[in-house]
Amino acid sequence: MNESTENNVIPGICCDVENCIYNNGSCCCTADEVHVKTRTTEPEETMCETFSEL
């Protein structure tokens, strides 16, 4: 990970979606902002509306 990517992570946001352009490969999100909603079928999980496929 380069220094620019490391500085752009959102503190406290972890992401395990490997095919998102904002996942830096270390489960950190590099998007400018994140929009998340709770799934109704599994309340303990969230769905990121900022996701953008590689």
N, C-alpha and C positions, 0 to 999 in steps of 0.2 A: 504494500500500500504506500502510495507516495504521500508526502507531507501535506499537500493541498487537500487530498481526499480525507486524510486523518483529521484535519482542522475543520472540515465541513460536516462532521457527523452530528446528529441530533442526540444530545445527552439523554440517556434513559430509554431510548427507543432501540429495541432489538428486533431484528428481522431474520427469519429463517427461509425466506423465499429466495431461492438461488437464481431465478431467472428474472429478477427485477433490476432495472438499470440503476436503482438507487442503493442496492445492497453492495457494500464495498468488499464483500468476500469474508468479512470478519463479523458478520451478523449486525453491522451497524448501518444506519440509514443516512444517506447523504442528500436527501431531498431538501429543498428550501423550507418546506412545511409539509406536514402529514395530516391527512384527513382520514379518520377511522370511524367505523360504525360497528356496533355490537351485532353479531349474528343472532338471530332469534332462535335458531335450532340448537345452538351450543353457546349459551350465555358467557361461558368462561373464555371463549375465543373472540377475536376481533377480525375484521376484514378491512384492509387498507385500501382506501379509494384512491390513493396516490400511486399505486402500483402501475408500472409501465414495463412491458415485457422487453427483454433484450432483443 
